[in-house]
Amino acid sequence: MRITLAAVGRMKRSELAPAYDDYAKRLSWPLTLKEVEEKRPLPAEQLMVAEGAALLSSLPADAYVIALERSGKNISSEAFAALLQGLQDEGRREVAFVIGGADGLSAEVIERSDFKLSFGAMVLPHMLARTLLVEQLFRAQTILAGHPYHRGV
């Protein structure tokens, strides 16, 4: 199973890049980061739509899409691992996660998503959400392998 992370903004500029890279390197699932940016100064709603179009165009055509959305489902690490295992067992070759910009995800991205995932009701900085996601992917991998790493906080 291949994983794509489509996100607004550039990780290189973040002080969290080393942590993201560390967890990404540990994954056995191939991970591709696709970053999009809209450079035109647009009103918030238009910016969200433009970012959404760029995110959608960056996704593999047959991917199972998981949108990181504050109003999504808040699940445990074990349930996240089970979700990924289920997708793998179904023969899904592509799973894509999408993280929007400062104003969130467009309605088009939400509609395209197959699952909406929340890391909780708190708003997180987008680079931190990326890092948390890749850490949770690694944690899911360790849960599925029966490794004790996942018994942390």
N, C-alpha and C positions, 0 to 999 in steps of 0.2 A: 504494500500500500504506500502510495506517495502522498505527501502532505504539502499543500501550498498555503502560505500565509500571505494574503493580499491585504495591504494596509496603507493608509494615508500617512505620508511623511517619510523622512529619511532617518534610519536607525544610526547611521554613521555619526551623526551629530549628537547623539545621546551618550551621557555618561554611563548608561545602562548597557551599551553595546557589548562590553566584555562579558557581562553576565549572560546576555542573550546568546552570544557566540559560544560560550562554554556549554550551555545546555544544548544548543543546536548540534554541536559536535558529538555529543553523547548519544544522540538519537540513532537508532538503527533504521527507522523509517527515513527515507530520503525527504529532506525538507527544502523547499524553494521559497524564498522571500521575494515577493513582488511588491515593490513600493510605487505608489502613485502620488503625484502632486499636481495640484491645479495652481498655476502661477498667476492667473488673471485675478485682479481684485474684484470679486463678485459679492453681491449680497448673500447673506448666510444661506437662504433657501436655494439659490442658484448654485452656490458653491457646493452644497451637499449633493445636489443632483449631478453636477459635473464630476465630483469625486466618486459618486455612486456608479456613474457610467464607466469611469476609468477602472474602478474595482471590478465591475462585472466583466469588462473586456479582458481583464487579466486572469480570469478563472479558467481552468481547464473545462472544456465543454461538458464532460460527463461527470463532473465532480459532485460529490455530496457536499453541500455548502452549509457551514456552521457560522452563523453571524454572532459576534460578540456584541451583546445588546443588554443594557441594564435591565430591561423589562423581560429578559429571557429567563430560562429555567436555571435555577441555582442548584447544582448537583454536587455530590461528594466526589472526591478523587477516584474512589472505587467505582462509582457509577459512570464517571467519565471514561475510565479504563474499559468498563463493560460496553459502553457505547462504541468505542473504537474497535474493540474485539468483535462486536456484532457486525460492524461495517466490514471489517476484514473477512469475517466468516461468510458474509453475503457475497464476497468477491468484489467489493468496491476497490477499484484501483486508485482512485483519486478522492481525497478529502481536502476541502479547502476551507480555511477560516478567513473571515473578513473582519477587519477593524476599521471603523470609519474615522473621520476627522473630528475636529473640535465640536461640531454640531451634530455628530452622530452619523447614522447610516440613512441613506435615502429610502423612500418607500419601495423603490424598485429592487434594491438589494435585500430588504426585509422580505419582500414577496418571493424572491428567487431562493432564499435560504430554506433549507430542509429542517434546520434545527436552530433555535435561538438559545444561546448560552450566556449566562450571567455569572460574573465573579462576585456578585452581591449588589446591594442597593447603593453603595458608595460610588462616586465618580472617581475613576482612576486616570492618571496621566496615560496617554496612549502608548508611550514607550514602555511604561511599567506593565501595562496590560499585555503587550507583546512578550515581555520577559516572563511574566507569570504564565502565559499560555505555553511557551516553549518548555518552561519548568514542569508544568502539569502534563505535557506530552511525555517528557522524560519520566515523570512519576508514574504515569499510566503504563509506560513500557516496563518499569520495574515491578509494578503491581502484577502485570500479566506474566512476568517472569518469576514471580514469587520471591523477589529480592526484598530485603528488609528496609531499603531506603525509604519506602513510602510511609513508614510509621512515624514520621516527623510531626511537626506542629499542626 
